[in-house]
Amino acid sequence: MDPTFTVHAERNGVEIADPIENARFELHTPSPVDPSPVSTDRFYFPVDSAVAVETSAVGVPKLANVLVRTQSGELVADNADHVDRSLDPGAYAIELSTAPMKLYLSVESALDVRHDEAAVTVDFGGPTEVAVGARSFHDHPAATVTTTPDPVGAMDAISLLGSALKTTSPERSFPTLRGHPPLVELGDEFDAPDAIERPDTEVRLELPADYQYVYPAAPLAYYLGAEVVPNDRPRLVTDAGFEYDLDGPRGYETTVGRVLRQTFFFDCVTRTEGYYRVDLHEREAVEPDVELDFAALYDRTPAERLEAYLSVPFGEVAEYVPDWNLTTDVMATPNNVEVLPFVAADLALVRCPGEPTGASVSQTPKPLGEFFRSDADGAAASDASTQTEFTRSATDDSAAPVEQGDIFTPEPVETVGHAWVGEGFPVGANKATVESYRRRARRSDSDKTSIEIHVVCNDERMKEEGVVEEFYGLRDLLQFDVSVHYELTTDELRDLLAESADFLHYIGHVDGDGMRCPDGHLDARTLSEVHVKAFVLNACRSYAQGEALVEAGSYGGVVTLSEVANSVATDVGRTLARLLNCGFPLRVALSVVKDAIGPAYQYTTVGDGGLTLCQSESGTPLHLQIEALDSGNYEVDFRTYPSPSHGLGSMQKPNLPRVKTRYLASGVVDTYELSAAELADFLQLEVLPVELNGNLRWSDDISPDEL
């Protein structure tokens, strides 16, 4: 379903809705408008749908980055510095890059771009026809490739992942120009649709015919559009004779990952010579230290650029490469070839680990002055005068529905996220499956106009966490429908899980029999179909119940691997709710929670950990780390995280008047010293998590008087 345009219900202007991503945005006008459909051919960049309105100005209700081009693509204005500017009459293509979809204006007029504290206005000087076009960030696989269950068959399938690239120019580093690789499934013989063709990049990966070599190369083969063929030693070669050894001193998997990161990074730098001639911080930082002519490289072939990129030792650019989003451990089994299109789309660093070994997962430590309370028969819970804390299990022994030996600790990673595809339950990593990834690809277009959330509290002593209802829906440009349910019976909870909804936040008890209800237990393993897309099961040892929800139809969720004290669970639940409301993906939200509350609290994600409940107002989720200085000013780290709508390769510019350059949006983009007034002004722009002097806070809770 394409983005839709409707007259704004409460003020003059147009509301744009992307029903696929549950994303909304609005453009304001001085007087009422009547949108009418127009051809998408009027736009320089591709759009899914478009309308025309007659107006004298368009107001953008955010400090959006406005890029103005001629209709032939030449960049003539960039408001990264938030300076007002005027352009003579002409035919212009205008990009509004802060919206949660690709949004463009096409107009023939003079332009005045004006700024105030929280918005941008593009003024045309009088009534003018303005075409508004939108393109969803969402992308589905184009087809399915069938291959045989052997390493050579996997190579043949991986060779076609690059067919999804929308360009082989350096602009492939933009997430919206990569496209989702075709699906892969196992069969008796190799078969691929005629329309699936690998791009002619003159790049080849030669690898031993062993899953341990083939699987880690999938994201690199996808990004390079490379053919993958058998050879005794792993290497990267081009038709021009360039060779690069992939079995480096740090090992094969690390070397492959470095080649991917380095190639991607230099594409991001080189693309500033193309359609987006912006001032990029990373280019300014790295250009003096490397002997590369980026202007000349932009027009070279993919193979020639690759050879030039790899002439630079990785150590010379490592500090400038953006924080990588994800490491995915994939067990080297034949059926896991089906997960490779998804880890490739994520540009994940892939490892093939050995068999997991068990780990001991401790219950949450007892807070000072508190102790755990059994809920076996209600007697212990009744003595409130002596017992102030209890766990979220429903019985005294909290019998786990899965053997403790199935829980293990995988090797640590240096990336923002960590996923595991294989048997067992990994501590600190997202437990994903082939089916959970496939469910991501099968997501259908939604005809709903709001995000539907159910908060279920099945223990009256946990009502304190029920206030999460207030945290879902604190957004100006999104519509939320939040319902709170108390003491649901097994039938009522079963019916609720069978209804179509975006999110379930469960607060209560879980044990070996399932989720506790007033009349017994609902065991998710007995459910044949679940239509709740995502969930938080905030109860003790809820991982088996969460996995069952994913198997029955959910996309992903947050669960626990051990007993959790109620006070800790309440803090985690509240913080997760606010982070998800700010557009953080599930596993990234959980990572921020663990940094704030402590790594001993064993929460993890199951299913698709990259799922978001809604889009971030900033495009990429933003997290500030603030320290007060003796001078009275503040040192502020701006940390960004990739998301499904703004993946690796997206750019970010902090909304500070002094900042004129853009940054690759992953990790700490930069550190600034701000006055109290400057910081207070920034915190008023949107609700976001703030680490202030070591404590996790929220921007809307910090008053100017506190700074």
N, C-alpha and C positions, 0 to 999 in steps of 0.2 A: 504494500500500500504506500503510495507516494505522500509526501508532505501535503497538508491541506491549509487553505487560507480562509479565514472567516473574519467578519467584522467584529471588532472588539466589543464585548458585551457591556463594558463599564466606562469606556472613554473612546475618543476618536482614534482610529487606527486599525491595524490589522493584526490578528493573532495567527501565528504559524504553528502548526502541530505536526510532529513526526510520530505517528501512531506506532511505528515499529520500535522506537527507542523510548517511548513514553516521555518525549522531550517537547518542551514548548518554548516559544519566544514571542515577543511582540514588538511591533514598530508603531510609533505614535505619530499622529498627523494633527495639524492645527484645526482641521474641520473634518466632518464626516466624509468617508470614502466608500466607494462601491466596487469591490474587487471583481474583475472579470478575467477569465482564463485567456492566456496568450501562449503562443508557441515558445517552446524552450530554445529554439534556434536563435533567439535574440541575445543569447548570453555567450560570452567568450569562453567561460568554463562550463562544463556540463552540469545541468540541473535536472531534477526529476519532475518538477512541476513549477508553474509560474502563473502569476496574475499581473494585471496592470491596474493602477489606481491613478487618479488625478489629484495632485496635491502640490502645495507650494514648499513643503519641507517634510523630511522624515526624521523623527527622533528615535534614538536608540537608548533604551533605559539602562544602559551600562556604559562604562568607559571603554567602549569597544575599540579595537584596532581597526582603523578604516584605511584600506588600500585602494587607491584610485588609479585605474589604468585607462589607456585609450582602448578602443574596441579591437585594436590589433594586438593588445597585450602589453604595451610599453608602460612601465610604472611611472606615474607622473607625480604622485603624492603619497605620503605615508605619515600618519599622525602619531607615530610611536612617541614623539615628544610632547603630545597633547597641546600643541601650539595651533591656534586658529589660523586658517589659511583660505585663500580664495583662488579659484581657477576660472579662466576665461571660458566663454561658451564653446562647447564641443560635445562629441559623443563619448561617453564615459562608461566604464564597467567598474562598479564599486563593490568591494568585498568587505563584509562585516565579520571579522574572524572570531569574535567572542561568543557568538551564538552556538547553541548545542546541535547545530546542523550547519552545513555549508550554505551560506546566505549571501545573495548577490543582488545588486540593483543595476539596472541598465537604463540610461537616461541620456537625452540630448539637451543640454542646458549649461548655464554657468553654475558654479558650485561655490558655496561658502560652508566650510566645515568649522563648527563652533563647539566649544567644550564648556561644561560647568562642572560642579564637584562630582557628579555621579552619572553624567549622561553626555551623549554626543548628538549634535543636530547637523544634518546635511540640508542646507537651504538652497532652493533653486531660483529664488528671486521672484516667483510668481507661479500661478497654476501650470503644472507640467505633467505630462504622462510619464509615470515611472513604472517600469517593469520590475517585479520582485520575484526572484527565483530561489528555490531551495533544493538541496540534495541531502538525503539522509546519509549519516555516517555508516549505516548498517550495510552489511554485505553478506551474501549467501554463496556457498560453493556453486560453481556452474554446472558440474557434472560429477560422475563417479567413475573411477578407474578400478578395474578388477585386476588383481595380480595373484601370483602363485605364492604359496607359503614357504618361501626359501629366500636367502639373502639376495640372489640375483633378481628374483621377482620384485623384491623390495627396492632394489636399485632402479629397475625399470619404472616403477611407480613414482619414486622420488624424482626421477628425471623430468616428470611432467608437472611437478608442483609449481614451477616457474611460469607455467602457462597462464597463471592468474595475474601476473604482473601487468599493470596497465601502461607501463613504460619501462624501458631499460636505461633511460637517462638517469642522472643523479636524483631526479625528482621521485624515483621509486622509494626514496627514504621518507617521503610523506606517507602516513598510514592510509590516506584515502586513495593513493595511487598504486597500492600494492595488490589489492584484491585478495579474496580468500582462495587458497588452493583447492583443487578438486578433491572430493572425498576418495578414500581408498578402501576397498573391501577385498577379502580373500575369496578365491575361486579356483577352479581347476585349470584355467589358462588365462594368459594375459589378454586384456581387452580394454581399449580406450576409445571413447567417441572421437570421430574425425575432427571435431571442432577443438579438441584439446591438443594444442601443439606447443612444444617448448620453443621459447624465443631463440633466435639465432644470435647468441652472445659470444660464440667461439671460446667458451670456457668449459672445462671438463674436470670432474673429480674422479680420480682413479683410486679405488679402495679395495682392500681384501674383501672377499665375499664372505663376510662374517657380520652378524647383526651388531656386534660390539663396535664395528667401524661404520656400518651403514646408518644406524639410527642417529648417532650424534651429528651426522653430516646433513640431515634433512633440512633444517632451517637455512644453512649456508647454501645448499643446492637451490632452494626456493628463491632466496634473495638474489643469487647470482644468475638465476636462470640456467644453471649448469646441467650438463648431462653427467650421469653417474655410471661408471663402468668398472668391471673387475680389473684388479691389478694386484701384484704381490705386495707392493708398498703404497701407503697412502700419500697422495700428492695432488696438488692443484696444477693444472696445465692449461695453456691456451694454444690455439691453432698457430700462433706466431712463434711458438717454441719456448715461451716462458714456463718455468717450472718452480714450484714452491713446495718444500717438504712439509707435510702435515704431521709427521711424527717427531715433533720438536723435543727439546730437552725437558720441558714441563709435561710431556705426555700428549697423546693424540687428542683427547677431548678438550684439554685446555687450549691447545694450538688451534683447533677448529673454531672454538669459541672466540679466540682473539682475532682470527681472520675475519669472522663475521662482524665483530664489534668495530674493528679498524676500518673495514670497507664501508660499513654503514656510516660511521662517523665522517669519513672523508667525503662520502656522497652528500651528507648534510652540509658540509662546508662548501663543496663545489657547486651545489645547486643555487647558491647565492649569486651565481653568474647567469642564472636562467630566469624563469618567470618571477621569482621572488628575490629581487635585488635589495635585500634588507641588510642592515648592519647586524651581523650575528656575532655575539660575544665569543663563541668558540673559534670563529675564524680569526678574529682580532688577537686571540690568545696564542693560537698555534702557528699562524702564518710566519712570524719571524723565526721560528725554530725549525722549519722544514723547507727543503728546497723543492717545492712544488709550485707550478704555475697553474693556479686554479682556473683562470680564464681560459687557458689553452686546454686544460683537461676537460672542461665542460663539453667541448666539441669532439673529443676523442671517442673511440669505440669503448664498449664496456670492458673488453679484454685489455685494451691499452690503459684505461684508467686503473684497472685492477693491478696491473704490473707496477704502475707508478705508486699507487697507494702502499703496496707491500714492500716497496724499496725503503720505506721508513720503519725503523725498529719500533715495535709496539710501545716500548718504554718511553719513547719521546712524546707520545700523545696520550698515554694511559690516564693521566690526571684530568684531561679534557674530555674524554669519552663519557657520555652521560651514564649515570647509574643504570645498570641493566635491570630490566623489569623482572625477569623470571628465569629460574633454573628448573628444568623438569627432569626427574629421574624416571627413565623408562626401562622396565625389565626387558631383557633381550629375548623375547618370545615371539613366535611368528604372528600371533594375533594382534600384537601391539603395533604392527605396521599401520593399522587403521587409525591410530592416534596421531600419526606423524603430520597430516595436513594441519592439525590444530596447533601442535607445538611449533610448526613452521609459521603459521599465521601469527602466533605470539612472538616470533623471533626469539624463542627460548633458547638458552644454552642447555643442550641435552647431554645427560650422562647415562651410562648403562651400568647400574650398580650390581653387585653380587646379591646373594640371598640375604634378606634382612635378618638381624638377630634381635632377640627380645630386649626390651628395656623396662625398667621399673618406673612407673609414673606415680609420683607422690600426690597425695591430696594437698589442697592448698594449706599453707602454713596457718597456724592459729594466730589471729591478731592478738596483740597484747591485751590481757584482761578478758579474752573471750575463749570459748571452747566449743567443740562441735556438739551438736544436739542430735540425738537419735530421734527418729520419728516412728519407731517400730510399733508402738501401741498408743501413742498419744500421752502416756503418763509423763515421760521425761519432758515433753514440750509444755506440760501444764505448769511446771514450776518456774514461772517467769522471774521470780525473785532471785533465783540462784543461777539460772542458766540464760545466757543472753545471746547465744549463737546456735545455729543448727545448720546441717547440711541439706542439700537439695535431693538427697536420695529418699526413697519411700520406705526403706526397711533398714534395720540396724546393720546388716552385713552388706547391703548394697550389692548383691550378687550381680556381677557383670555378665551381660548376655553374650560376651565374646571372651575367649580365653585371654588372660593377661599377657600371655606369651605372644599374642598377635600384635601387641603394641611394641614398637621399636623406634630407635633414634637413628635417622639417616645421617649421612655425612653432611656437615654444615655447608652453607653456600654463602657467596658474597653478593648475591643479587637481592633485590627488594623482596621478591616472592620466591616460594619453593613449592613445587608440586611433585607428587609421586604417583606413578602409574604402575601398579603391581599389587601383590598380595599384602595384607596386613594394614595396620593403622599407624602412620608415621607421626611421631611427636614433632610438632613445629612445622609441619608441611601440609599442604593441601592434598587430601586423598582424592584423586581423580580417576575416572574410568573411561574406557572407550565410549561407552554408552552415554555418559554424562557429557562428553564432548560432542557426540553426534546429536544429542538433544539440543545443544547450542545451535547447530546448523539447521535443525528442523523447526526452530521457533517460528511460529506463524505471526502474521501481521495482526495486531490487535485493533478492535474497533471501539475500545473503551476510551473515555475522555479523561480519566483520572487514575491515579495509582491507588489500588485498594490494599489496605493493610489491616490485618487482624491481630490484636493483642489478646492473648489468652492467659489469664492468671488463675491457676487451679489450686492455690493455697492462700487463704486470706492473710496469713502472716507475711506474704510477699507482695502485698499491695503497694509497698513503697516503690517497687520497680514498675508498677503499672503506670506511673507518671510518664513512661516513655511515650505514651499517647501524645503528650505535648510536644515531643521532640520530632515526631514524624509530621511533616507538613509545614515546617517553618520556612516556606519558600514563597516568594512573590509570584514567580512565573510558572509554577506547577500547581496542579490540583490534586489533593490527596483526599481519600475517603478512609478514615481511620475508625475502626470499631473495636470496642473493648468488651471482652467476655469474661465472666467470673464463674468458676465452679462448673465447667461444662461436663456433662455426662459423657460416657464412652460413645454413645450414639451421636450426640451433638458434635463432639470433636471429630468423629469419623465423617459426618456430613459436611463439616466446615472444611476439612482437608479435601473433600471431593469437589468443592466449589472452586470455580476459577477465581484466583486472587494473586496479587503480586508478592505478598510477603506475609509470613506468620511469625510472630514473636511469642514463643511459648515460655511461660514462667511457672515453674512447678517442680514436681518430682518425677524422676525416671529410675527404674530399677530393671531387673531381669525380666519382669513381666510386661514392661512397656511404660507408657506415660500414664501417671496416676490421675484418675477422675473420682468424683464422689462415689460412684457406683462400681468402681473396680479399675481395671487397667485397659488402655487401648494399645495394643502391640502393632506398631507400624509395619512389622513383617507380615501381618495378615492382610494388609491393604493391597488390592490389585491395581488401583489407579488413584493417583494424587494429582490435583490441579493447582496446588499452591506452588508458585514458581520458586520462591526462596524462603529461607527460614532461619531463625535462631532458636535452638532448643537449649534454653538456659536452665539446665538441671544437671545433676550428677551423672557422669558416665553415659552421656546421651549419644555417643558415637554410633552405636549399632542402630538405634532408632533413626538417626539422621541418615545413615547409609540406606536404610530401608525406604525412607521417603524419597531419596534420589532414585533408587531402583524402581520405585512406583510412579515416577513422573516429575518430581521436582528437579530443578536445575542445579541447585547447590544450597549450602547452608553452613551455619556455625554450630559446632557441637563441643562437648567436653570429653576428655579422656580419663578423668579421675573425679573423685568427690570434690565439690566446691562449697566453701562456706557461704551462707546466704548473703552476708554483707559484701563479700567479694563479688558474688554473682550479680548482685544489684548494681554495683559500680560498673562491672563489665557490660551489663545489659543496657544501662543508661548511656554509656559512652559509645557503644556500638550503634545504638539508635541514632545518635546525633551525627556520627561519622557517615553512616549510610544515607542519612538525610542530606549530607553535604556532597554526595556523589562519589564517595570512596568505594572501590571494589571490595568484595567481602574479605579476601585475604589481606589486602592492604589495610583495611579498617582494623582487622584483628592484630596486625603487626603494630599499628599505632597504639592500640589498647595495651598490648603486652609491654611496649616501651614505657607506657605511663604507669601501669599497675604492677608489672613484674613478670618475668619469664616463668616463674614457678607455677603460675596458674595455667593449667593445661587445657586451653581451648585450641581448637583446630577447625579447618574447613573441610567439607566433603563436597564432591561434585565439582561444578564449575566455579572455582574460587575467584575468577575474574569478573563475575556478574556484578552489575551495579543496580541499585534500586532506582536511581535517577541520575541525571547529569549534574556535574558541578557547575556552579554559576561562573567560575573562572575558566571553564573549558577543561583544564586539568585540575584535579584535586590539589589543594594548597594547604600547607601546614607551616605555621610560623614557629620559630624557636627564638625567644627573646630573652636577653640578659640586660639588666640595668647596669649602667656604667657610672663611675664616680663623678663624671662630668654632669650627670643629670640626663644625658641622652641614653639611647638604647641601641644595643647591637642586635640586629634582626637577620636571621637566616631564613631565606625563602626556599622551602623545600616543596617540590612538585612530584606528582606520581602519575605515571601513564594510566590510562583508563580505556575501556572499549571504544569510546568516541574520540579520544585524543591519545593514540598509541605512541610508541617510540617514533621519534622524528617530528613530533609536534613542537611548535615554538610557543614560548611564553614570554610576556613582558610584564613585570610587576607594575601595577598602576600607581607609580610614583612619578611626579612631575619631572624629577631630575633624570629619570631613566629613559634613554633614547634607543638602546640596543635591545635585541631579542636574544633569548636563550633557548637551548634545547631543553625541553620540559621533562626532565627526570633527574631527581636528586636535588641537592642544594644549588640553585641557579646562581646565587650570589649572596653576599653578606653586606648589609648597609648599616650605617650609623644614622639613626633618625632622632629628631627631637621628639619630646612628648606630644607636641601638637601634630607633627607629621604622622606619628604612629597612631594617634587617636583618629585622625582623618581616615587613615587607611583601614582601621578596624571597623569603621562604620560602613564600608562598601559592601560587605557580605558576611554571613555567618561562617566561621571557619575555626578549626582547632588551633589553639595557641599554647605553646609551652612557655610559660612565663616564670622565670627564675626557678626552673626545675619542676613546676607543677602544670598539669594539663588543665587549661581553661578554655573558654569559648569567647570569641571576639565580641559577641553581644552581651557578655557578662562583665566586661572590663570597662569601667566608666572612665571618662577623661580625667576625673579627679584622682583616680588611682594611679595614674601615670605621672 
